[in-house]
Amino acid sequence: MKLKKDRIKTLKKKAWEAISRFVRQRDPLCVACMVEGKQVPSAHCSHFRYNSERNQTLGGNALWYDIRNLNGCCVGCNLYKSGNLASYALYLEMRYGHGILQELHELWDTPKKFTEKEIQEIVNMYAVEL
C-alpha cells in the first residue's frame, strides 16, 4: 500500500510541474496586474482557490487540476498580495464569464480522490502541450 501512495505522490508532483509550466507559458503576464492596467511578467502558476489535503481519506478536492483555477501571476501578487484576489476574480469573470467564481467554489467544496490513471492522464496532456 505504501508503494502505491508513493507512486501517486510522485505522479501528483509530475502533474503539478507539467500543468504549472503550461500555465506560465500560456500566461506570460500576471493576470491580476493586467486587470489593473500593468504588464508584469508572470513567474508563478497561481491558484484562485487554493488546493489542500483537507480530507486525507478523500484525497482533496475536484479543483486540484482545473485549468480555470490556475493562471499566471507575478511574485508580488502571488506571494505578497496573497494572490491579489479582487483583481484575479475580475480577470476570471472577464475570461470565463459570469458564474465562474461559483463554479470554482463548488469544485473546491467537492471531495475528489484522483486515481493513478487520472493523474497520469493529466501528466500526459500537459507535458505534450509544452
The first five atom37 places (N, CA, C, CB, O) and aatype in JSON, in Angstrom:
{
  "aatype": [12, 11, 10, 11, 11, 3, 1, 9, 11, 16, 10, 11, 11, 11, 0, 17, 6, 0, 9, 15, 1, 13, 19, 1, 5, 1, 3, 14, 10, 4, 19, 0, 4, 12, 19, 6, 7, 11, 5, 19, 14, 15, 0, 8, 4, 15, 8, 13, 1, 18, 2, 15, 6, 1, 2, 5, 16, 10, 7, 7, 2, 0, 10, 17, 18, 3, 9, 1, 2, 10, 2, 7, 4, 4, 19, 7, 4, 2, 10, 18, 11, 15, 7, 2, 10, 0, 15, 18, 0, 10, 18, 10, 6, 12, 1, 18, 7, 8, 7, 9, 10, 5, 6, 10, 8, 6, 10, 17, 3, 16, 14, 11, 11, 13, 16, 6, 11, 6, 9, 5, 6, 9, 19, 2, 12, 18, 0, 19, 6, 10],
  "atom_mask": [
    [1, 1, 1, 1, 1],
    [1, 1, 1, 1, 1],
    [1, 1, 1, 1, 1],
    [1, 1, 1, 1, 1],
    [1, 1, 1, 1, 1],
    [1, 1, 1, 1, 1],
    [1, 1, 1, 1, 1],
    [1, 1, 1, 1, 1],
    [1, 1, 1, 1, 1],
    [1, 1, 1, 1, 1],
    [1, 1, 1, 1, 1],
    [1, 1, 1, 1, 1],
    [1, 1, 1, 1, 1],
    [1, 1, 1, 1, 1],
    [1, 1, 1, 1, 1],
    [1, 1, 1, 1, 1],
    [1, 1, 1, 1, 1],
    [1, 1, 1, 1, 1],
    [1, 1, 1, 1, 1],
    [1, 1, 1, 1, 1],
    [1, 1, 1, 1, 1],
    [1, 1, 1, 1, 1],
    [1, 1, 1, 1, 1],
    [1, 1, 1, 1, 1],
    [1, 1, 1, 1, 1],
    [1, 1, 1, 1, 1],
    [1, 1, 1, 1, 1],
    [1, 1, 1, 1, 1],
    [1, 1, 1, 1, 1],
    [1, 1, 1, 1, 1],
    [1, 1, 1, 1, 1],
    [1, 1, 1, 1, 1],
    [1, 1, 1, 1, 1],
    [1, 1, 1, 1, 1],
    [1, 1, 1, 1, 1],
    [1, 1, 1, 1, 1],
    [1, 1, 1, 0, 1],
    [1, 1, 1, 1, 1],
    [1, 1, 1, 1, 1],
    [1, 1, 1, 1, 1],
    [1, 1, 1, 1, 1],
    [1, 1, 1, 1, 1],
    [1, 1, 1, 1, 1],
    [1, 1, 1, 1, 1],
    [1, 1, 1, 1, 1],
    [1, 1, 1, 1, 1],
    [1, 1, 1, 1, 1],
    [1, 1, 1, 1, 1],
    [1, 1, 1, 1, 1],
    [1, 1, 1, 1, 1],
    [1, 1, 1, 1, 1],
    [1, 1, 1, 1, 1],
    [1, 1, 1, 1, 1],
    [1, 1, 1, 1, 1],
    [1, 1, 1, 1, 1],
    [1, 1, 1, 1, 1],
    [1, 1, 1, 1, 1],
    [1, 1, 1, 1, 1],
    [1, 1, 1, 0, 1],
    [1, 1, 1, 0, 1],
    [1, 1, 1, 1, 1],
    [1, 1, 1, 1, 1],
    [1, 1, 1, 1, 1],
    [1, 1, 1, 1, 1],
    [1, 1, 1, 1, 1],
    [1, 1, 1, 1, 1],
    [1, 1, 1, 1, 1],
    [1, 1, 1, 1, 1],
    [1, 1, 1, 1, 1],
    [1, 1, 1, 1, 1],
    [1, 1, 1, 1, 1],
    [1, 1, 1, 0, 1],
    [1, 1, 1, 1, 1],
    [1, 1, 1, 1, 1],
    [1, 1, 1, 1, 1],
    [1, 1, 1, 0, 1],
    [1, 1, 1, 1, 1],
    [1, 1, 1, 1, 1],
    [1, 1, 1, 1, 1],
    [1, 1, 1, 1, 1],
    [1, 1, 1, 1, 1],
    [1, 1, 1, 1, 1],
    [1, 1, 1, 0, 1],
    [1, 1, 1, 1, 1],
    [1, 1, 1, 1, 1],
    [1, 1, 1, 1, 1],
    [1, 1, 1, 1, 1],
    [1, 1, 1, 1, 1],
    [1, 1, 1, 1, 1],
    [1, 1, 1, 1, 1],
    [1, 1, 1, 1, 1],
    [1, 1, 1, 1, 1],
    [1, 1, 1, 1, 1],
    [1, 1, 1, 1, 1],
    [1, 1, 1, 1, 1],
    [1, 1, 1, 1, 1],
    [1, 1, 1, 0, 1],
    [1, 1, 1, 1, 1],
    [1, 1, 1, 0, 1],
    [1, 1, 1, 1, 1],
    [1, 1, 1, 1, 1],
    [1, 1, 1, 1, 1],
    [1, 1, 1, 1, 1],
    [1, 1, 1, 1, 1],
    [1, 1, 1, 1, 1],
    [1, 1, 1, 1, 1],
    [1, 1, 1, 1, 1],
    [1, 1, 1, 1, 1],
    [1, 1, 1, 1, 1],
    [1, 1, 1, 1, 1],
    [1, 1, 1, 1, 1],
    [1, 1, 1, 1, 1],
    [1, 1, 1, 1, 1],
    [1, 1, 1, 1, 1],
    [1, 1, 1, 1, 1],
    [1, 1, 1, 1, 1],
    [1, 1, 1, 1, 1],
    [1, 1, 1, 1, 1],
    [1, 1, 1, 1, 1],
    [1, 1, 1, 1, 1],
    [1, 1, 1, 1, 1],
    [1, 1, 1, 1, 1],
    [1, 1, 1, 1, 1],
    [1, 1, 1, 1, 1],
    [1, 1, 1, 1, 1],
    [1, 1, 1, 1, 1],
    [1, 1, 1, 1, 1],
    [1, 1, 1, 1, 1],
    [1, 1, 1, 1, 1],
    [1, 1, 1, 1, 1]
  ],
  "atom_positions": [
    [[0.83, -1.19, 0.0], [0.0, 0.0, 0.0], [0.88, 1.26, 0.0], [-0.95, 0.0, 1.22], [0.54, 2.24, -0.66]],
    [[2.0, 1.24, 0.74], [2.89, 2.4, 0.8], [3.48, 2.7, -0.58], [4.01, 2.16, 1.82], [3.63, 3.87, -0.95]],
    [[3.81, 1.66, -1.34], [4.36, 1.86, -2.68], [3.37, 2.58, -3.58], [4.76, 0.52, -3.31], [3.75, 3.47, -4.35]],
    [[2.1, 2.2, -3.49], [1.08, 2.86, -4.31], [0.93, 4.33, -3.92], [-0.26, 2.13, -4.17], [0.82, 5.19, -4.8]],
    [[0.93, 4.62, -2.62], [0.83, 6.01, -2.15], [2.02, 6.82, -2.63], [0.74, 6.06, -0.62], [1.87, 7.96, -3.06]],
    [[3.22, 6.23, -2.56], [4.42, 6.91, -3.04], [4.34, 7.17, -4.53], [5.68, 6.09, -2.72], [4.74, 8.24, -5.0]],
    [[3.83, 6.22, -5.28], [3.69, 6.35, -6.73], [2.71, 7.48, -7.07], [3.21, 5.0, -7.35], [2.97, 8.29, -7.96]],
    [[1.59, 7.52, -6.36], [0.59, 8.57, -6.6], [1.16, 9.93, -6.2], [-0.72, 8.28, -5.83], [0.93, 10.92, -6.89]],
    [[1.89, 9.99, -5.1], [2.5, 11.25, -4.66], [3.49, 11.76, -5.73], [3.22, 11.06, -3.3], [3.52, 12.95, -6.03]],
    [[4.28, 10.87, -6.27], [5.23, 11.23, -7.33], [4.5, 11.7, -8.58], [6.15, 10.04, -7.67], [4.9, 12.67, -9.21]],
    [[3.42, 11.01, -8.93], [2.63, 11.42, -10.1], [1.99, 12.78, -9.89], [1.55, 10.39, -10.39], [1.95, 13.6, -10.82]],
    [[1.48, 13.04, -8.68], [0.89, 14.35, -8.39], [1.93, 15.45, -8.56], [0.31, 14.38, -6.95], [1.61, 16.52, -9.08]],
    [[3.15, 15.2, -8.13], [4.21, 16.18, -8.28], [4.5, 16.42, -9.77], [5.5, 15.71, -7.55], [4.67, 17.56, -10.2]],
    [[4.57, 15.35, -10.56], [4.79, 15.49, -12.01], [3.65, 16.24, -12.67], [4.96, 14.11, -12.66], [3.87, 17.07, -13.55]],
    [[2.43, 15.95, -12.25], [1.25, 16.63, -12.81], [1.33, 18.12, -12.51], [-0.07, 16.03, -12.24], [1.08, 18.94, -13.39]],
    [[1.68, 18.48, -11.28], [1.78, 19.89, -10.92], [2.88, 20.57, -11.74], [2.05, 20.05, -9.41], [2.68, 21.68, -12.24]],
    [[4.02, 19.92, -11.87], [5.13, 20.52, -12.64], [4.71, 20.75, -14.09], [6.37, 19.61, -12.58], [5.01, 21.81, -14.65]],
    [[4.04, 19.79, -14.69], [3.62, 19.92, -16.09], [2.56, 21.0, -16.27], [3.07, 18.58, -16.61], [2.67, 21.83, -17.17]],
    [[1.56, 21.0, -15.42], [0.47, 21.98, -15.56], [0.97, 23.38, -15.2], [-0.73, 21.59, -14.66], [0.53, 24.37, -15.79]],
    [[1.87, 23.48, -14.23], [2.43, 24.77, -13.85], [3.24, 25.37, -15.0], [3.3, 24.63, -12.59], [3.13, 26.56, -15.29]],
    [[4.06, 24.55, -15.63], [4.86, 25.01, -16.77], [3.94, 25.46, -17.91], [5.81, 23.88, -17.25], [4.18, 26.49, -18.54]],
    [[2.9, 24.67, -18.16], [1.94, 25.01, -19.22], [1.28, 26.37, -18.94], [0.85, 23.92, -19.34], [1.19, 27.21, -19.84]],
    [[0.83, 26.59, -17.71], [0.14, 27.83, -17.35], [1.07, 29.03, -17.47], [-0.42, 27.73, -15.92], [0.66, 30.08, -17.97]],
    [[2.31, 28.88, -17.01], [3.25, 30.01, -17.08], [3.58, 30.36, -18.53], [4.53, 29.68, -16.32], [3.85, 31.52, -18.84]],
    [[3.57, 29.37, -19.42], [3.79, 29.65, -20.84], [2.53, 30.24, -21.48], [4.2, 28.37, -21.58], [2.62, 31.13, -22.33]],
    [[1.38, 29.76, -21.07], [0.11, 30.27, -21.6], [-0.12, 31.72, -21.18], [-1.05, 29.39, -21.14], [-0.62, 32.53, -21.97]],
    [[0.24, 32.04, -19.95], [0.02, 33.38, -19.38], [1.36, 34.05, -19.09], [-0.83, 33.29, -18.08], [1.82, 34.03, -17.96]],
    [[1.98, 34.65, -20.1], [3.29, 35.27, -19.85], [3.22, 36.51, -18.96], [3.93, 35.64, -21.16], [4.23, 36.93, -18.39]],
    [[2.02, 37.11, -18.84], [1.84, 38.28, -17.98], [0.92, 37.92, -16.82], [1.26, 39.48, -18.77], [0.03, 37.09, -16.95]],
    [[1.16, 38.57, -15.68], [0.33, 38.36, -14.49], [-1.11, 38.77, -14.79], [0.9, 39.17, -13.28], [-1.37, 39.9, -15.21]],
    [[-2.05, 37.86, -14.58], [-3.45, 38.13, -14.91], [-4.06, 39.18, -13.99], [-4.27, 36.84, -14.84], [-4.91, 39.95, -14.43]],
    [[-3.65, 39.22, -12.74], [-4.19, 40.21, -11.8], [-3.67, 41.61, -12.14], [-3.82, 39.84, -10.34], [-4.42, 42.58, -12.09]],
    [[-2.39, 41.7, -12.48], [-1.82, 43.0, -12.84], [-2.43, 43.52, -14.14], [-0.28, 42.9, -12.99], [-2.62, 44.73, -14.29]],
    [[-2.73, 42.62, -15.09], [-3.33, 43.05, -16.36], [-4.65, 43.77, -16.11], [-3.54, 41.84, -17.29], [-4.95, 44.76, -16.77]],
    [[-5.44, 43.26, -15.18], [-6.72, 43.89, -14.85], [-6.49, 45.31, -14.34], [-7.47, 43.05, -13.78], [-7.31, 46.2, -14.57]],
    [[-5.38, 45.51, -13.66], [-5.04, 46.83, -13.12], [-4.3, 47.7, -14.13], [-4.2, 46.67, -11.86], [-3.85, 48.8, -13.79]],
    [[-4.17, 47.23, -15.38], [-3.53, 48.0, -16.43], [-2.01, 47.93, -16.45], [0.0, 0.0, 0.0], [-1.36, 48.75, -17.1]],
    [[-1.44, 46.96, -15.75], [0.02, 46.81, -15.71], [0.43, 45.58, -16.51], [0.53, 46.7, -14.24], [-0.35, 44.63, -16.65]],
    [[1.64, 45.6, -17.03], [2.18, 44.44, -17.74], [3.4, 43.93, -16.97], [2.56, 44.8, -19.21], [4.52, 44.38, -17.18]],
    [[3.15, 42.98, -16.08], [4.2, 42.41, -15.25], [4.34, 40.94, -15.62], [3.88, 42.58, -13.71], [3.35, 40.21, -15.65]],
    [[5.57, 40.48, -15.91], [5.75, 39.07, -16.28], [5.28, 38.13, -15.17], [7.22, 38.8, -16.6], [5.49, 38.4, -13.98]],
    [[4.66, 37.04, -15.56], [4.25, 36.05, -14.56], [5.42, 35.12, -14.28], [3.0, 35.24, -15.03], [6.15, 34.72, -15.19]],
    [[5.59, 34.79, -13.03], [6.67, 33.9, -12.61], [6.12, 32.66, -11.93], [7.63, 34.63, -11.68], [6.83, 31.67, -11.76]],
    [[4.86, 32.72, -11.54], [4.24, 31.62, -10.8], [2.96, 31.15, -11.49], [3.93, 32.04, -9.36], [2.33, 31.88, -12.25]],
    [[2.61, 29.92, -11.2], [1.29, 29.41, -11.54], [0.47, 29.56, -10.26], [1.33, 27.89, -12.07], [0.73, 28.89, -9.26]],
    [[-0.5, 30.44, -10.3], [-1.25, 30.8, -9.1], [-2.63, 30.15, -9.1], [-1.38, 32.32, -9.0], [-3.23, 29.94, -10.15]],
    [[-3.12, 29.82, -7.91], [-4.47, 29.29, -7.74], [-5.39, 30.43, -7.33], [-4.49, 28.14, -6.68], [-5.03, 31.25, -6.48]],
    [[-6.58, 30.48, -7.91], [-7.57, 31.42, -7.37], [-8.09, 30.86, -6.05], [-8.75, 31.64, -8.37], [-8.06, 31.54, -5.03]],
    [[-8.56, 29.63, -6.08], [-8.92, 28.92, -4.85], [-7.81, 27.94, -4.56], [-10.32, 28.19, -4.97], [-7.45, 27.14, -5.42]],
    [[-7.25, 28.0, -3.36], [-6.11, 27.15, -3.02], [-6.51, 25.68, -2.98], [-5.52, 27.57, -1.69], [-7.68, 25.33, -2.82]],
    [[-5.52, 24.86, -3.13], [-5.73, 23.41, -3.03], [-5.26, 22.96, -1.67], [-4.98, 22.65, -4.17], [-4.3, 23.51, -1.11]],
    [[-5.92, 21.96, -1.13], [-5.5, 21.46, 0.17], [-5.83, 19.99, 0.29], [-6.17, 22.25, 1.3], [-6.63, 19.45, -0.47]],
    [[-5.2, 19.39, 1.23], [-5.5, 18.0, 1.57], [-6.44, 18.02, 2.77], [-4.18, 17.17, 1.88], [-6.17, 17.41, 3.8]],
    [[-7.56, 18.75, 2.61], [-8.48, 18.95, 3.73], [-8.95, 17.63, 4.31], [-9.68, 19.76, 3.29], [-9.09, 17.49, 5.53]],
    [[-9.19, 16.67, 3.46], [-9.69, 15.4, 3.93], [-8.76, 14.3, 3.4], [-11.17, 15.16, 3.49], [-8.89, 13.88, 2.25]],
    [[-7.85, 13.87, 4.21], [-6.84, 12.92, 3.77], [-7.43, 11.63, 3.21], [-5.92, 12.6, 4.92], [-6.86, 11.05, 2.29]],
    [[-8.55, 11.18, 3.76], [-9.12, 9.92, 3.27], [-9.72, 10.09, 1.88], [-10.19, 9.41, 4.24], [-9.74, 9.14, 1.1]],
    [[-10.21, 11.3, 1.56], [-10.78, 11.53, 0.24], [-9.74, 12.03, -0.76], [-11.92, 12.52, 0.34], [-9.94, 11.9, -1.97]],
    [[-8.66, 12.6, -0.27], [-7.57, 12.97, -1.15], [-7.56, 14.41, -1.61], [0.0, 0.0, 0.0], [-6.63, 14.8, -2.31]],
    [[-8.52, 15.21, -1.28], [-8.5, 16.61, -1.7], [-9.83, 17.03, -2.29], [0.0, 0.0, 0.0], [-10.89, 16.65, -1.8]],
    [[-9.75, 17.85, -3.36], [-10.99, 18.33, -3.96], [-10.91, 18.31, -5.48], [-11.32, 19.73, -3.48], [-9.83, 18.13, -6.05]],
    [[-12.05, 18.49, -6.11], [-12.16, 18.38, -7.56], [-11.52, 19.54, -8.3], [-13.61, 18.28, -7.95], [-11.44, 19.51, -9.53]],
    [[-11.05, 20.54, -7.59], [-10.47, 21.73, -8.2], [-8.98, 21.61, -8.48], [-10.72, 22.91, -7.31], [-8.42, 22.44, -9.19]],
    [[-8.33, 20.61, -7.94], [-6.87, 20.49, -8.0], [-6.27, 20.78, -9.36], [-6.48, 19.13, -7.58], [-5.34, 21.58, -9.46]],
    [[-6.76, 20.18, -10.39], [-6.13, 20.31, -11.71], [-7.05, 21.03, -12.7], [-5.76, 18.93, -12.26], [-6.9, 20.86, -13.91]],
    [[-7.98, 21.81, -12.21], [-8.88, 22.57, -13.09], [-8.11, 23.77, -13.63], [-10.17, 23.02, -12.33], [-7.73, 24.67, -12.87]],
    [[-7.9, 23.79, -14.92], [-7.06, 24.81, -15.57], [-7.64, 26.21, -15.41], [-6.9, 24.49, -17.04], [-6.9, 27.19, -15.5]],
    [[-8.94, 26.33, -15.18], [-9.55, 27.65, -14.97], [-9.12, 28.27, -13.66], [-11.06, 27.55, -15.02], [-9.11, 29.49, -13.52]],
    [[-8.77, 27.45, -12.69], [-8.34, 27.91, -11.38], [-6.86, 28.28, -11.35], [-8.63, 26.85, -10.34], [-6.39, 28.86, -10.37]],
    [[-6.13, 27.95, -12.39], [-4.69, 28.15, -12.43], [-4.34, 29.17, -13.49], [-3.96, 26.81, -12.7], [-4.69, 29.01, -14.66]],
    [[-3.64, 30.22, -13.1], [-3.29, 31.29, -14.03], [-1.93, 31.86, -13.67], [-4.35, 32.39, -14.02], [-1.46, 31.73, -12.54]],
    [[-1.3, 32.51, -14.66], [0.0, 33.11, -14.45], [-0.11, 34.31, -13.53], [0.0, 0.0, 0.0], [-1.04, 35.12, -13.64]],
    [[0.84, 34.43, -12.62], [0.82, 35.51, -11.64], [2.25, 35.93, -11.33], [0.08, 35.07, -10.34], [3.17, 35.1, -11.36]],
    [[2.44, 37.2, -11.05], [3.77, 37.68, -10.67], [4.04, 37.34, -9.2], [3.89, 39.22, -10.91], [3.13, 36.99, -8.45]],
    [[5.3, 37.45, -8.83], [5.7, 37.17, -7.45], [4.98, 38.11, -6.48], [7.22, 37.31, -7.3], [4.52, 37.68, -5.42]],
    [[4.88, 39.39, -6.85], [4.25, 40.37, -5.98], [2.81, 40.02, -5.65], [0.0, 0.0, 0.0], [2.4, 40.04, -4.49]],
    [[2.04, 39.69, -6.68], [0.63, 39.36, -6.44], [0.5, 38.03, -5.71], [-0.14, 39.3, -7.77], [-0.25, 37.92, -4.74]],
    [[1.22, 37.01, -6.18], [1.04, 35.67, -5.63], [1.52, 35.56, -4.18], [1.78, 34.67, -6.49], [0.84, 34.97, -3.35]],
    [[2.68, 36.12, -3.88], [3.24, 35.95, -2.55], [2.92, 37.1, -1.6], [4.71, 35.8, -2.64], [2.54, 36.87, -0.45]],
    [[3.06, 38.32, -2.07], [2.96, 39.46, -1.17], [1.55, 40.04, -1.07], [3.91, 40.53, -1.61], [1.23, 40.73, -0.1]],
    [[0.73, 39.77, -2.06], [-0.66, 40.25, -2.01], [-1.64, 39.09, -1.87], [-0.99, 41.07, -3.27], [-2.83, 39.24, -2.14]],
    [[-1.15, 37.94, -1.46], [-1.97, 36.73, -1.26], [-2.84, 36.4, -2.47], [-2.87, 36.91, -0.04], [-3.99, 35.98, -2.34]],
    [[-2.28, 36.59, -3.64], [-2.99, 36.27, -4.87], [-3.68, 37.45, -5.51], [0.0, 0.0, 0.0], [-4.18, 37.34, -6.63]],
    [[-3.73, 38.59, -4.82], [-4.42, 39.78, -5.35], [-5.81, 39.37, -5.85], [-3.58, 40.46, -6.5], [-6.17, 39.61, -7.0]],
    [[-6.58, 38.75, -4.96], [-7.81, 38.05, -5.34], [-8.9, 38.93, -5.93], [-8.35, 37.37, -4.15], [-9.69, 38.45, -6.74]],
    [[-8.97, 40.18, -5.57], [-10.02, 41.04, -6.14], [-9.78, 41.2, -7.65], [-10.04, 42.44, -5.44], [-10.71, 41.04, -8.44]],
    [[-8.55, 41.52, -8.03], [-8.24, 41.66, -9.46], [-8.29, 40.31, -10.16], [-6.85, 42.3, -9.64], [-8.74, 40.21, -11.31]],
    [[-7.84, 39.28, -9.48], [-7.86, 37.92, -10.03], [-9.31, 37.51, -10.34], [-7.21, 36.9, -9.03], [-9.58, 36.95, -11.4]],
    [[-10.23, 37.81, -9.42], [-11.65, 37.48, -9.63], [-12.21, 38.21, -10.84], [-12.47, 37.82, -8.37], [-12.96, 37.63, -11.62]],
    [[-11.85, 39.48, -10.99], [-12.31, 40.24, -12.16], [-11.79, 39.61, -13.45], [-11.85, 41.71, -12.07], [-12.52, 39.52, -14.44]],
    [[-10.53, 39.18, -13.44], [-9.96, 38.52, -14.61], [-10.74, 37.25, -14.95], [-8.47, 38.18, -14.37], [-11.08, 37.02, -16.11]],
    [[-11.01, 36.43, -13.94], [-11.73, 35.18, -14.18], [-13.12, 35.44, -14.77], [-11.85, 34.38, -12.87], [-13.55, 34.73, -15.69]],
    [[-13.81, 36.44, -14.25], [-15.14, 36.78, -14.77], [-15.04, 37.25, -16.22], [-15.81, 37.88, -13.9], [-15.89, 36.91, -17.05]],
    [[-14.0, 38.04, -16.55], [-13.82, 38.51, -17.93], [-13.5, 37.34, -18.86], [-12.7, 39.57, -18.01], [-14.02, 37.27, -19.98]],
    [[-12.64, 36.44, -18.41], [-12.19, 35.34, -19.28], [-13.24, 34.23, -19.42], [-10.9, 34.75, -18.73], [-13.47, 33.74, -20.53]],
    [[-13.86, 33.84, -18.31], [-14.75, 32.67, -18.34], [-16.23, 33.01, -18.2], [-14.36, 31.73, -17.25], [-17.08, 32.13, -18.35]],
    [[-16.53, 34.24, -17.9], [-17.93, 34.65, -17.81], [-18.48, 34.61, -16.39], [0.0, 0.0, 0.0], [-17.88, 34.08, -15.46]],
    [[-19.66, 35.2, -16.29], [-20.35, 35.27, -15.0], [-20.64, 33.85, -14.5], [-21.66, 36.09, -15.13], [-21.06, 32.99, -15.26]],
    [[-20.41, 33.63, -13.23], [-20.69, 32.33, -12.62], [-19.45, 31.48, -12.4], [0.0, 0.0, 0.0], [-19.52, 30.46, -11.71]],
    [[-18.31, 31.89, -12.97], [-17.1, 31.07, -12.81], [-16.66, 30.97, -11.35], [-15.96, 31.64, -13.65], [-16.19, 29.92, -10.92]],
    [[-16.81, 32.03, -10.6], [-16.38, 32.0, -9.2], [-17.22, 31.0, -8.4], [-16.49, 33.41, -8.57], [-16.7, 30.29, -7.53]],
    [[-18.51, 30.95, -8.7], [-19.38, 29.98, -8.03], [-19.01, 28.55, -8.44], [-20.86, 30.27, -8.37], [-19.0, 27.64, -7.6]],
    [[-18.7, 28.34, -9.72], [-18.31, 27.0, -10.19], [-17.04, 26.54, -9.48], [-18.08, 27.0, -11.72], [-16.96, 25.41, -9.0]],
    [[-16.04, 27.43, -9.4], [-14.79, 27.08, -8.74], [-15.02, 26.78, -7.26], [-13.76, 28.2, -8.89], [-14.41, 25.87, -6.71]],
    [[-15.9, 27.54, -6.62], [-16.19, 27.29, -5.21], [-16.86, 25.92, -5.03], [-17.1, 28.4, -4.65], [-16.53, 25.18, -4.1]],
    [[-17.78, 25.58, -5.92], [-18.44, 24.27, -5.83], [-17.44, 23.14, -5.99], [-19.55, 24.15, -6.89], [-17.5, 22.14, -5.27]],
    [[-16.52, 23.28, -6.94], [-15.5, 22.25, -7.14], [-14.57, 22.16, -5.93], [-14.68, 22.55, -8.4], [-14.15, 21.07, -5.55]],
    [[-14.25, 23.3, -5.34], [-13.4, 23.32, -4.16], [-14.09, 22.59, -3.0], [-13.06, 24.78, -3.75], [-13.43, 21.96, -2.17]],
    [[-15.4, 22.68, -2.97], [-16.18, 22.03, -1.91], [-16.48, 20.56, -2.22], [-17.49, 22.78, -1.7], [-17.04, 19.86, -1.38]],
    [[-16.13, 20.1, -3.4], [-16.44, 18.73, -3.81], [-15.25, 17.81, -3.55], [-16.83, 18.68, -5.3], [-14.21, 17.95, -4.19]],
    [[-15.38, 16.88, -2.61], [-14.28, 15.94, -2.35], [-13.97, 15.11, -3.59], [-14.62, 15.02, -1.16], [-14.88, 14.68, -4.3]],
    [[-12.69, 14.89, -3.83], [-12.28, 14.12, -5.01], [-11.0, 13.38, -4.68], [-12.09, 15.03, -6.26], [-10.04, 13.97, -4.2]],
    [[-10.99, 12.11, -4.95], [-9.78, 11.31, -4.81], [-9.36, 10.91, -6.22], [-10.01, 10.04, -3.88], [-9.98, 10.04, -6.84]],
    [[-8.31, 11.55, -6.72], [-7.84, 11.26, -8.07], [-7.2, 9.88, -8.11], [-6.83, 12.33, -8.55], [-6.45, 9.5, -7.22]],
    [[-7.53, 9.15, -9.16], [-6.91, 7.83, -9.34], [-5.54, 8.01, -9.99], [-7.83, 6.9, -10.2], [-5.23, 9.06, -10.56]],
    [[-4.76, 6.98, -9.91], [-3.44, 6.99, -10.54], [-3.58, 7.24, -12.05], [-2.69, 5.66, -10.28], [-2.8, 7.98, -12.65]],
    [[-4.58, 6.61, -12.65], [-4.81, 6.77, -14.09], [-5.17, 8.22, -14.44], [-5.93, 5.82, -14.56], [-4.67, 8.77, -15.42]],
    [[-6.04, 8.85, -13.64], [-6.43, 10.24, -13.9], [-5.23, 11.18, -13.8], [-7.52, 10.68, -12.9], [-5.08, 12.09, -14.62]],
    [[-4.39, 10.95, -12.81], [-3.23, 11.82, -12.64], [-2.26, 11.61, -13.79], [-2.54, 11.54, -11.28], [-1.68, 12.58, -14.3]],
    [[-2.06, 10.38, -14.21], [-1.17, 10.1, -15.34], [-1.68, 10.77, -16.61], [-1.03, 8.58, -15.55], [-0.89, 11.27, -17.41]],
    [[-3.0, 10.78, -16.82], [-3.57, 11.45, -17.99], [-3.3, 12.95, -17.96], [-5.08, 11.2, -18.05], [-3.05, 13.55, -19.0]],
    [[-3.34, 13.54, -16.78], [-3.03, 14.97, -16.64], [-1.57, 15.22, -16.98], [-3.35, 15.46, -15.2], [-1.25, 16.17, -17.7]],
    [[-0.68, 14.37, -16.47], [0.75, 14.5, -16.79], [0.94, 14.42, -18.3], [1.58, 13.39, -16.07], [1.63, 15.25, -18.89]],
    [[0.34, 13.43, -18.92], [0.49, 13.25, -20.37], [-0.07, 14.41, -21.16], [-0.19, 11.97, -20.81], [0.55, 14.85, -22.12]],
    [[-1.23, 14.92, -20.78], [-1.89, 16.01, -21.51], [-1.06, 17.29, -21.46], [-3.28, 16.26, -20.93], [-0.86, 17.92, -22.49]],
    [[-0.58, 17.67, -20.29], [0.11, 18.94, -20.16], [1.59, 18.87, -20.48], [-0.08, 19.47, -18.79], [2.2, 19.9, -20.78]],
    [[2.17, 17.7, -20.41], [3.58, 17.55, -20.81], [3.69, 17.67, -22.32], [4.16, 16.18, -20.33], [4.68, 18.19, -22.83]],
    [[2.68, 17.2, -23.06], [2.66, 17.25, -24.51], [2.46, 18.67, -25.02], [1.57, 16.34, -25.06], [3.03, 19.05, -26.04]],
    [[1.65, 19.45, -24.3], [1.29, 20.78, -24.77], [2.37, 21.82, -24.51], [0.01, 21.22, -24.11], [2.15, 23.0, -24.78]],
    [[3.53, 21.43, -24.02], [4.6, 22.39, -23.76], [5.25, 22.77, -25.01], [5.63, 21.86, -22.8], [6.18, 23.57, -25.01]]
  ]
}
